[in-house]
Every structure is written in structure tokens, then in C-alpha cells.
Amino acid sequence: GDTTGLMPGMFAACVIPIGQKEVLAIPASAVLKIGQLEYLHIRSDEGKVVRIMIKTVPLAGTADMLEVISGAKPGMKYLEVAP
């Protein structure tokens, strides 16, 4: 192949997607962090704002989104900016 511009000792970092999965993702601005604990403010069926504990990890390929790995479910209505 074309090796124009390549020199001995050069290296590259790359991401190789190996598949896709559906995840629950939320903006980082919606998460309230207190110490190591993470909270999400949701709207209950009664219309009240309730704080729930969640666990997140950074969402690959984004700078400002988090993947929720526990504590929240798809379809929950949440505040987009933590109070």
C-alpha cells in the first residue's frame, strides 16, 4: 500500500469498532456527583423530582455523554442539568 509520509519508529493509536450494543446514555451534565456517588434526578409518576443513585462509565466516542450501567431504566424522565 501507500507508505508516503511513514517513517521507521512511527506509531498510531486507533479505535477498531468490533460491534454495537444498545446502551442507556445520558449527558454528563445530568449527573450530580457527591464524592464517589452519582445521582440522577428523575420525575416520578406523581410528578415529583426524586434523586436516585446510579453508576456510570464514559460513553466511548463521546466527550460529554455517560453510559448508565445501573440504577436507571430506559424511559425514565430525568432533569438534563443536575440541580
Distance bins in CASP14 RR format, pairs under 12 A and 6 or more apart:
PFRMAT RR
TARGET T0000
AUTHOR 0000-0000-0000
RMODE 2
METHOD distances of the structure
MODEL  1
3 10 0 0 0 0 0 1 0 0 0 0 0
6 12 0 0 0 0 1 0 0 0 0 0 0
15 60 1 0 0 1 0 0 0 0 0 0 0
15 61 1 0 0 1 0 0 0 0 0 0 0
16 60 0 0 0 0 0 1 0 0 0 0 0
17 60 0 0 0 0 1 0 0 0 0 0 0
17 61 0 0 0 0 1 0 0 0 0 0 0
18 60 0 0 0 0 0 1 0 0 0 0 0
19 60 0 0 0 0 0 1 0 0 0 0 0
20 60 0 0 0 0 0 1 0 0 0 0 0
21 59 0 0 0 0 0 1 0 0 0 0 0
21 60 0 0 0 0 0 1 0 0 0 0 0
21 67 0 0 0 0 1 0 0 0 0 0 0
21 69 0 0 0 0 0 1 0 0 0 0 0
22 67 0 0 0 0 0 1 0 0 0 0 0
22 74 0 0 0 0 1 0 0 0 0 0 0
23 56 0 0 0 0 0 1 0 0 0 0 0
23 57 0 0 0 0 1 0 0 0 0 0 0
23 58 0 0 0 0 0 1 0 0 0 0 0
23 59 1 0 0 1 0 0 0 0 0 0 0
23 60 0 0 0 0 1 0 0 0 0 0 0
23 61 0 0 0 0 0 1 0 0 0 0 0
23 62 0 0 0 0 0 1 0 0 0 0 0
23 65 0 0 0 0 1 0 0 0 0 0 0
23 66 0 0 0 0 1 0 0 0 0 0 0
23 67 1 0 1 0 0 0 0 0 0 0 0
23 68 1 0 0 1 0 0 0 0 0 0 0
23 69 0 0 0 0 1 0 0 0 0 0 0
23 72 0 0 0 0 0 1 0 0 0 0 0
23 74 0 0 0 0 1 0 0 0 0 0 0
24 30 0 0 0 0 0 1 0 0 0 0 0
24 40 0 0 0 0 0 1 0 0 0 0 0
24 54 0 0 0 0 1 0 0 0 0 0 0
24 55 0 0 0 0 0 1 0 0 0 0 0
24 56 0 0 0 0 1 0 0 0 0 0 0
24 57 0 0 0 0 0 1 0 0 0 0 0
24 59 0 0 0 0 1 0 0 0 0 0 0
24 65 0 0 0 0 0 1 0 0 0 0 0
24 66 0 0 0 0 1 0 0 0 0 0 0
24 67 1 0 0 1 0 0 0 0 0 0 0
24 68 1 0 1 0 0 0 0 0 0 0 0
24 69 0 0 0 0 1 0 0 0 0 0 0
24 70 0 0 0 0 1 0 0 0 0 0 0
24 71 0 0 0 0 1 0 0 0 0 0 0
24 72 1 0 0 1 0 0 0 0 0 0 0
24 73 1 0 0 1 0 0 0 0 0 0 0
24 74 1 0 1 0 0 0 0 0 0 0 0
24 75 0 0 0 0 1 0 0 0 0 0 0
24 76 0 0 0 0 1 0 0 0 0 0 0
24 78 0 0 0 0 0 1 0 0 0 0 0
25 31 0 0 0 0 0 1 0 0 0 0 0
25 56 0 0 0 0 1 0 0 0 0 0 0
25 57 0 0 0 0 0 1 0 0 0 0 0
25 58 0 0 0 0 0 1 0 0 0 0 0
25 59 1 0 1 0 0 0 0 0 0 0 0
25 60 0 0 0 0 0 1 0 0 0 0 0
25 61 0 0 0 0 0 1 0 0 0 0 0
25 62 1 0 0 1 0 0 0 0 0 0 0
25 64 0 0 0 0 0 1 0 0 0 0 0
25 65 1 0 1 0 0 0 0 0 0 0 0
25 66 1 0 0 1 0 0 0 0 0 0 0
25 67 1 0 1 0 0 0 0 0 0 0 0
25 68 1 0 0 1 0 0 0 0 0 0 0
25 69 0 0 0 0 0 1 0 0 0 0 0
25 72 0 0 0 0 0 1 0 0 0 0 0
25 74 0 0 0 0 0 1 0 0 0 0 0
25 78 0 0 0 0 0 1 0 0 0 0 0
26 32 0 0 0 0 0 1 0 0 0 0 0
26 38 0 0 0 0 0 1 0 0 0 0 0
26 39 0 0 0 0 0 1 0 0 0 0 0
26 40 1 0 0 1 0 0 0 0 0 0 0
26 41 0 0 0 0 0 1 0 0 0 0 0
26 42 0 0 0 0 0 1 0 0 0 0 0
26 52 0 0 0 0 0 1 0 0 0 0 0
26 54 0 0 0 0 1 0 0 0 0 0 0
26 56 1 0 0 1 0 0 0 0 0 0 0
26 57 0 0 0 0 0 1 0 0 0 0 0
26 58 0 0 0 0 0 1 0 0 0 0 0
26 59 0 0 0 0 1 0 0 0 0 0 0
26 62 0 0 0 0 0 1 0 0 0 0 0
26 64 0 0 0 0 0 1 0 0 0 0 0
26 65 1 0 0 1 0 0 0 0 0 0 0
26 66 1 0 1 0 0 0 0 0 0 0 0
26 67 0 0 0 0 1 0 0 0 0 0 0
26 68 1 0 0 1 0 0 0 0 0 0 0
26 69 0 0 0 0 0 1 0 0 0 0 0
26 71 0 0 0 0 0 1 0 0 0 0 0
26 72 1 0 0 1 0 0 0 0 0 0 0
26 73 0 0 0 0 0 1 0 0 0 0 0
26 74 0 0 0 0 0 1 0 0 0 0 0
26 75 0 0 0 0 0 1 0 0 0 0 0
26 76 0 0 0 0 1 0 0 0 0 0 0
26 77 0 0 0 0 0 1 0 0 0 0 0
26 78 1 0 0 1 0 0 0 0 0 0 0
26 79 0 0 0 0 0 1 0 0 0 0 0
26 80 0 0 0 0 1 0 0 0 0 0 0
26 81 0 0 0 0 0 1 0 0 0 0 0
26 82 0 0 0 0 0 1 0 0 0 0 0
27 40 0 0 0 0 0 1 0 0 0 0 0
27 56 0 0 0 0 0 1 0 0 0 0 0
27 59 0 0 0 0 1 0 0 0 0 0 0
27 62 0 0 0 0 1 0 0 0 0 0 0
27 63 0 0 0 0 0 1 0 0 0 0 0
27 64 1 0 0 1 0 0 0 0 0 0 0
27 65 1 0 0 1 0 0 0 0 0 0 0
27 66 1 0 0 1 0 0 0 0 0 0 0
27 67 0 0 0 0 0 1 0 0 0 0 0
27 68 0 0 0 0 0 1 0 0 0 0 0
27 78 0 0 0 0 1 0 0 0 0 0 0
27 79 0 0 0 0 0 1 0 0 0 0 0
27 80 1 0 0 1 0 0 0 0 0 0 0
27 81 0 0 0 0 1 0 0 0 0 0 0
27 82 0 0 0 0 1 0 0 0 0 0 0
28 38 0 0 0 0 0 1 0 0 0 0 0
28 40 0 0 0 0 0 1 0 0 0 0 0
28 56 0 0 0 0 1 0 0 0 0 0 0
28 57 0 0 0 0 0 1 0 0 0 0 0
28 58 0 0 0 0 1 0 0 0 0 0 0
28 59 0 0 0 0 1 0 0 0 0 0 0
28 62 0 0 0 0 1 0 0 0 0 0 0
28 63 0 0 0 0 1 0 0 0 0 0 0
28 64 1 0 1 0 0 0 0 0 0 0 0
28 65 1 0 0 1 0 0 0 0 0 0 0
28 66 1 0 1 0 0 0 0 0 0 0 0
28 67 0 0 0 0 0 1 0 0 0 0 0
28 68 0 0 0 0 0 1 0 0 0 0 0
28 80 0 0 0 0 0 1 0 0 0 0 0
28 81 0 0 0 0 0 1 0 0 0 0 0
28 82 0 0 0 0 1 0 0 0 0 0 0
29 40 0 0 0 0 0 1 0 0 0 0 0
29 41 0 0 0 0 0 1 0 0 0 0 0
29 63 0 0 0 0 0 1 0 0 0 0 0
29 64 1 0 0 1 0 0 0 0 0 0 0
29 65 0 0 0 0 1 0 0 0 0 0 0
29 66 0 0 0 0 1 0 0 0 0 0 0
29 78 0 0 0 0 0 1 0 0 0 0 0
29 79 0 0 0 0 1 0 0 0 0 0 0
29 80 1 0 0 1 0 0 0 0 0 0 0
29 81 1 0 1 0 0 0 0 0 0 0 0
29 82 1 0 0 1 0 0 0 0 0 0 0
29 83 0 0 0 0 0 1 0 0 0 0 0
30 38 0 0 0 0 0 1 0 0 0 0 0
30 39 0 0 0 0 1 0 0 0 0 0 0
30 40 1 0 0 1 0 0 0 0 0 0 0
30 41 1 0 0 1 0 0 0 0 0 0 0
30 42 0 0 0 0 1 0 0 0 0 0 0
30 51 0 0 0 0 0 1 0 0 0 0 0
30 52 0 0 0 0 0 1 0 0 0 0 0
30 54 0 0 0 0 1 0 0 0 0 0 0
30 56 0 0 0 0 1 0 0 0 0 0 0
30 64 0 0 0 0 0 1 0 0 0 0 0
30 65 0 0 0 0 1 0 0 0 0 0 0
30 66 0 0 0 0 1 0 0 0 0 0 0
30 68 0 0 0 0 1 0 0 0 0 0 0
30 72 0 0 0 0 1 0 0 0 0 0 0
30 76 0 0 0 0 0 1 0 0 0 0 0
30 77 0 0 0 0 0 1 0 0 0 0 0
30 78 1 0 1 0 0 0 0 0 0 0 0
30 79 1 0 0 1 0 0 0 0 0 0 0
30 80 1 0 1 0 0 0 0 0 0 0 0
30 81 1 0 0 1 0 0 0 0 0 0 0
30 82 1 0 1 0 0 0 0 0 0 0 0
30 83 0 0 0 0 0 1 0 0 0 0 0
31 37 0 0 0 0 0 1 0 0 0 0 0
31 38 1 0 1 0 0 0 0 0 0 0 0
31 39 1 0 0 1 0 0 0 0 0 0 0
31 40 1 0 0 1 0 0 0 0 0 0 0
31 41 0 0 0 0 1 0 0 0 0 0 0
31 42 0 0 0 0 0 1 0 0 0 0 0
31 51 0 0 0 0 0 1 0 0 0 0 0
31 52 0 0 0 0 0 1 0 0 0 0 0
31 53 0 0 0 0 0 1 0 0 0 0 0
31 54 1 0 0 1 0 0 0 0 0 0 0
31 55 0 0 0 0 0 1 0 0 0 0 0
31 56 1 0 0 1 0 0 0 0 0 0 0
31 57 0 0 0 0 0 1 0 0 0 0 0
31 58 0 0 0 0 0 1 0 0 0 0 0
31 59 0 0 0 0 0 1 0 0 0 0 0
31 64 0 0 0 0 0 1 0 0 0 0 0
31 65 0 0 0 0 0 1 0 0 0 0 0
31 66 1 0 0 1 0 0 0 0 0 0 0
31 67 0 0 0 0 0 1 0 0 0 0 0
31 68 0 0 0 0 1 0 0 0 0 0 0
31 71 0 0 0 0 0 1 0 0 0 0 0
31 72 0 0 0 0 0 1 0 0 0 0 0
31 78 0 0 0 0 1 0 0 0 0 0 0
31 79 0 0 0 0 0 1 0 0 0 0 0
31 80 0 0 0 0 0 1 0 0 0 0 0
31 81 0 0 0 0 1 0 0 0 0 0 0
31 82 1 0 0 1 0 0 0 0 0 0 0
31 83 0 0 0 0 0 1 0 0 0 0 0
32 38 1 0 0 1 0 0 0 0 0 0 0
32 39 1 0 1 0 0 0 0 0 0 0 0
32 40 1 0 0 1 0 0 0 0 0 0 0
32 41 1 0 0 1 0 0 0 0 0 0 0
32 42 0 0 0 0 0 1 0 0 0 0 0
32 49 0 0 0 0 0 1 0 0 0 0 0
32 51 1 0 0 1 0 0 0 0 0 0 0
32 52 0 0 0 0 0 1 0 0 0 0 0
32 53 0 0 0 0 0 1 0 0 0 0 0
32 54 0 0 0 0 1 0 0 0 0 0 0
32 56 0 0 0 0 0 1 0 0 0 0 0
32 78 0 0 0 0 0 1 0 0 0 0 0
32 79 0 0 0 0 1 0 0 0 0 0 0
32 81 0 0 0 0 1 0 0 0 0 0 0
32 82 1 1 0 0 0 0 0 0 0 0 0
32 83 1 0 0 1 0 0 0 0 0 0 0
33 39 1 0 0 1 0 0 0 0 0 0 0
33 40 0 0 0 0 0 1 0 0 0 0 0
33 53 0 0 0 0 0 1 0 0 0 0 0
33 54 0 0 0 0 0 1 0 0 0 0 0
33 55 0 0 0 0 0 1 0 0 0 0 0
33 56 0 0 0 0 1 0 0 0 0 0 0
33 66 0 0 0 0 0 1 0 0 0 0 0
33 82 0 0 0 0 1 0 0 0 0 0 0
34 51 0 0 0 0 1 0 0 0 0 0 0
34 53 0 0 0 0 1 0 0 0 0 0 0
34 82 0 0 0 0 0 1 0 0 0 0 0
36 53 0 0 0 0 0 1 0 0 0 0 0
36 55 0 0 0 0 0 1 0 0 0 0 0
36 56 0 0 0 0 0 1 0 0 0 0 0
37 51 0 0 0 0 0 1 0 0 0 0 0
37 52 0 0 0 0 0 1 0 0 0 0 0
37 53 1 0 0 1 0 0 0 0 0 0 0
37 54 0 0 0 0 1 0 0 0 0 0 0
37 55 0 0 0 0 1 0 0 0 0 0 0
37 56 0 0 0 0 0 1 0 0 0 0 0
37 71 0 0 0 0 0 1 0 0 0 0 0
38 51 0 0 0 0 0 1 0 0 0 0 0
38 52 0 0 0 0 1 0 0 0 0 0 0
38 53 1 0 0 1 0 0 0 0 0 0 0
38 54 1 0 1 0 0 0 0 0 0 0 0
38 55 1 0 0 1 0 0 0 0 0 0 0
38 56 1 0 1 0 0 0 0 0 0 0 0
38 57 0 0 0 0 0 1 0 0 0 0 0
38 66 0 0 0 0 1 0 0 0 0 0 0
38 67 0 0 0 0 0 1 0 0 0 0 0
38 68 0 0 0 0 1 0 0 0 0 0 0
38 69 0 0 0 0 0 1 0 0 0 0 0
38 70 0 0 0 0 1 0 0 0 0 0 0
38 71 0 0 0 0 1 0 0 0 0 0 0
38 72 0 0 0 0 0 1 0 0 0 0 0
38 82 0 0 0 0 1 0 0 0 0 0 0
39 49 0 0 0 0 0 1 0 0 0 0 0
39 50 0 0 0 0 1 0 0 0 0 0 0
39 51 1 0 1 0 0 0 0 0 0 0 0
39 52 1 0 0 1 0 0 0 0 0 0 0
39 53 1 0 1 0 0 0 0 0 0 0 0
39 54 1 0 0 1 0 0 0 0 0 0 0
39 55 0 0 0 0 0 1 0 0 0 0 0
39 56 0 0 0 0 0 1 0 0 0 0 0
39 68 0 0 0 0 0 1 0 0 0 0 0
39 71 0 0 0 0 0 1 0 0 0 0 0
39 72 0 0 0 0 0 1 0 0 0 0 0
39 78 0 0 0 0 0 1 0 0 0 0 0
39 79 0 0 0 0 0 1 0 0 0 0 0
39 82 1 0 0 1 0 0 0 0 0 0 0
39 83 0 0 0 0 0 1 0 0 0 0 0
40 49 0 0 0 0 0 1 0 0 0 0 0
40 50 0 0 0 0 1 0 0 0 0 0 0
40 51 1 0 0 1 0 0 0 0 0 0 0
40 52 1 0 1 0 0 0 0 0 0 0 0
40 53 0 0 0 0 1 0 0 0 0 0 0
40 54 1 0 1 0 0 0 0 0 0 0 0
40 55 0 0 0 0 0 1 0 0 0 0 0
40 56 0 0 0 0 1 0 0 0 0 0 0
40 66 0 0 0 0 1 0 0 0 0 0 0
40 68 1 0 0 1 0 0 0 0 0 0 0
40 70 0 0 0 0 0 1 0 0 0 0 0
40 71 1 0 0 1 0 0 0 0 0 0 0
40 72 1 0 1 0 0 0 0 0 0 0 0
40 73 0 0 0 0 0 1 0 0 0 0 0
40 76 1 0 0 1 0 0 0 0 0 0 0
40 77 0 0 0 0 0 1 0 0 0 0 0
40 78 1 0 1 0 0 0 0 0 0 0 0
40 79 0 0 0 0 1 0 0 0 0 0 0
40 80 0 0 0 0 0 1 0 0 0 0 0
40 81 0 0 0 0 0 1 0 0 0 0 0
40 82 1 0 0 1 0 0 0 0 0 0 0
40 83 0 0 0 0 0 1 0 0 0 0 0
41 47 0 0 0 0 0 1 0 0 0 0 0
41 48 0 0 0 0 0 1 0 0 0 0 0
41 49 1 0 1 0 0 0 0 0 0 0 0
41 50 1 0 0 1 0 0 0 0 0 0 0
41 51 1 0 1 0 0 0 0 0 0 0 0
41 52 1 0 0 1 0 0 0 0 0 0 0
41 53 0 0 0 0 0 1 0 0 0 0 0
41 54 0 0 0 0 0 1 0 0 0 0 0
41 72 0 0 0 0 0 1 0 0 0 0 0
41 76 0 0 0 0 0 1 0 0 0 0 0
41 77 0 0 0 0 1 0 0 0 0 0 0
41 78 1 0 0 1 0 0 0 0 0 0 0
41 79 1 0 1 0 0 0 0 0 0 0 0
41 80 0 0 0 0 1 0 0 0 0 0 0
41 81 0 0 0 0 1 0 0 0 0 0 0
41 82 1 0 0 1 0 0 0 0 0 0 0
41 83 1 0 0 1 0 0 0 0 0 0 0
42 48 0 0 0 0 1 0 0 0 0 0 0
42 49 1 0 0 1 0 0 0 0 0 0 0
42 50 1 0 1 0 0 0 0 0 0 0 0
42 51 0 0 0 0 1 0 0 0 0 0 0
42 52 1 0 1 0 0 0 0 0 0 0 0
42 53 0 0 0 0 0 1 0 0 0 0 0
42 54 0 0 0 0 1 0 0 0 0 0 0
42 68 0 0 0 0 0 1 0 0 0 0 0
42 71 0 0 0 0 0 1 0 0 0 0 0
42 72 1 0 0 1 0 0 0 0 0 0 0
42 73 0 0 0 0 1 0 0 0 0 0 0
42 75 0 0 0 0 1 0 0 0 0 0 0
42 76 1 0 1 0 0 0 0 0 0 0 0
42 77 1 0 0 1 0 0 0 0 0 0 0
42 78 1 0 1 0 0 0 0 0 0 0 0
42 79 1 0 0 1 0 0 0 0 0 0 0
42 80 0 0 0 0 0 1 0 0 0 0 0
42 82 0 0 0 0 0 1 0 0 0 0 0
43 49 1 0 1 0 0 0 0 0 0 0 0
43 50 1 0 0 1 0 0 0 0 0 0 0
43 51 0 0 0 0 0 1 0 0 0 0 0
43 52 0 0 0 0 0 1 0 0 0 0 0
43 75 0 0 0 0 0 1 0 0 0 0 0
43 76 0 0 0 0 1 0 0 0 0 0 0
43 77 1 0 1 0 0 0 0 0 0 0 0
43 78 1 0 0 1 0 0 0 0 0 0 0
43 79 1 0 0 1 0 0 0 0 0 0 0
43 80 0 0 0 0 0 1 0 0 0 0 0
44 50 1 0 1 0 0 0 0 0 0 0 0
44 51 0 0 0 0 0 1 0 0 0 0 0
44 52 0 0 0 0 1 0 0 0 0 0 0
44 76 0 0 0 0 1 0 0 0 0 0 0
44 77 0 0 0 0 1 0 0 0 0 0 0
44 78 0 0 0 0 0 1 0 0 0 0 0
45 76 0 0 0 0 0 1 0 0 0 0 0
45 77 0 0 0 0 1 0 0 0 0 0 0
47 77 0 0 0 0 1 0 0 0 0 0 0
48 77 0 0 0 0 0 1 0 0 0 0 0
49 76 0 0 0 0 0 1 0 0 0 0 0
49 77 0 0 0 0 1 0 0 0 0 0 0
49 78 0 0 0 0 1 0 0 0 0 0 0
49 79 1 0 0 1 0 0 0 0 0 0 0
49 82 0 0 0 0 0 1 0 0 0 0 0
49 83 0 0 0 0 1 0 0 0 0 0 0
50 72 0 0 0 0 0 1 0 0 0 0 0
50 76 0 0 0 0 1 0 0 0 0 0 0
50 77 0 0 0 0 0 1 0 0 0 0 0
50 78 0 0 0 0 1 0 0 0 0 0 0
50 79 0 0 0 0 0 1 0 0 0 0 0
51 71 0 0 0 0 0 1 0 0 0 0 0
51 72 0 0 0 0 0 1 0 0 0 0 0
51 78 0 0 0 0 0 1 0 0 0 0 0
51 79 0 0 0 0 1 0 0 0 0 0 0
51 82 0 0 0 0 1 0 0 0 0 0 0
51 83 0 0 0 0 1 0 0 0 0 0 0
52 68 0 0 0 0 0 1 0 0 0 0 0
52 70 0 0 0 0 0 1 0 0 0 0 0
52 71 1 0 0 1 0 0 0 0 0 0 0
52 72 1 0 0 1 0 0 0 0 0 0 0
52 73 0 0 0 0 1 0 0 0 0 0 0
52 76 0 0 0 0 1 0 0 0 0 0 0
52 77 0 0 0 0 0 1 0 0 0 0 0
52 78 0 0 0 0 1 0 0 0 0 0 0
52 79 0 0 0 0 0 1 0 0 0 0 0
53 68 0 0 0 0 0 1 0 0 0 0 0
53 70 0 0 0 0 1 0 0 0 0 0 0
53 71 1 0 0 1 0 0 0 0 0 0 0
53 72 0 0 0 0 1 0 0 0 0 0 0
54 66 0 0 0 0 1 0 0 0 0 0 0
54 67 0 0 0 0 0 1 0 0 0 0 0
54 68 1 0 1 0 0 0 0 0 0 0 0
54 69 0 0 0 0 1 0 0 0 0 0 0
54 70 1 0 0 1 0 0 0 0 0 0 0
54 71 1 0 1 0 0 0 0 0 0 0 0
54 72 1 0 1 0 0 0 0 0 0 0 0
54 73 0 0 0 0 0 1 0 0 0 0 0
54 76 0 0 0 0 0 1 0 0 0 0 0
54 78 0 0 0 0 1 0 0 0 0 0 0
54 82 0 0 0 0 0 1 0 0 0 0 0
55 66 0 0 0 0 1 0 0 0 0 0 0
55 67 0 0 0 0 1 0 0 0 0 0 0
55 68 1 0 0 1 0 0 0 0 0 0 0
55 69 1 0 1 0 0 0 0 0 0 0 0
55 70 1 0 1 0 0 0 0 0 0 0 0
55 71 1 0 0 1 0 0 0 0 0 0 0
55 72 0 0 0 0 1 0 0 0 0 0 0
56 65 0 0 0 0 1 0 0 0 0 0 0
56 66 1 1 0 0 0 0 0 0 0 0 0
56 67 1 0 0 1 0 0 0 0 0 0 0
56 68 1 0 1 0 0 0 0 0 0 0 0
56 69 1 0 0 1 0 0 0 0 0 0 0
56 70 0 0 0 0 1 0 0 0 0 0 0
56 71 0 0 0 0 1 0 0 0 0 0 0
56 72 0 0 0 0 1 0 0 0 0 0 0
57 65 0 0 0 0 0 1 0 0 0 0 0
57 66 1 0 0 1 0 0 0 0 0 0 0
57 67 1 0 1 0 0 0 0 0 0 0 0
57 68 0 0 0 0 1 0 0 0 0 0 0
57 69 1 0 1 0 0 0 0 0 0 0 0
57 70 0 0 0 0 0 1 0 0 0 0 0
58 64 0 0 0 0 1 0 0 0 0 0 0
58 65 1 0 0 1 0 0 0 0 0 0 0
58 66 1 0 0 1 0 0 0 0 0 0 0
58 67 1 0 0 1 0 0 0 0 0 0 0
58 68 0 0 0 0 0 1 0 0 0 0 0
58 69 0 0 0 0 0 1 0 0 0 0 0
59 65 1 0 1 0 0 0 0 0 0 0 0
59 66 1 0 1 0 0 0 0 0 0 0 0
59 67 1 0 1 0 0 0 0 0 0 0 0
59 68 0 0 0 0 1 0 0 0 0 0 0
59 69 0 0 0 0 0 1 0 0 0 0 0
60 66 0 0 0 0 0 1 0 0 0 0 0
60 67 0 0 0 0 1 0 0 0 0 0 0
61 67 0 0 0 0 0 1 0 0 0 0 0
64 80 0 0 0 0 0 1 0 0 0 0 0
65 80 0 0 0 0 0 1 0 0 0 0 0
66 72 0 0 0 0 0 1 0 0 0 0 0
66 78 0 0 0 0 0 1 0 0 0 0 0
66 82 0 0 0 0 0 1 0 0 0 0 0
68 74 0 0 0 0 1 0 0 0 0 0 0
68 75 0 0 0 0 0 1 0 0 0 0 0
68 76 0 0 0 0 1 0 0 0 0 0 0
68 78 0 0 0 0 1 0 0 0 0 0 0
71 78 0 0 0 0 0 1 0 0 0 0 0
72 78 1 0 0 1 0 0 0 0 0 0 0
END
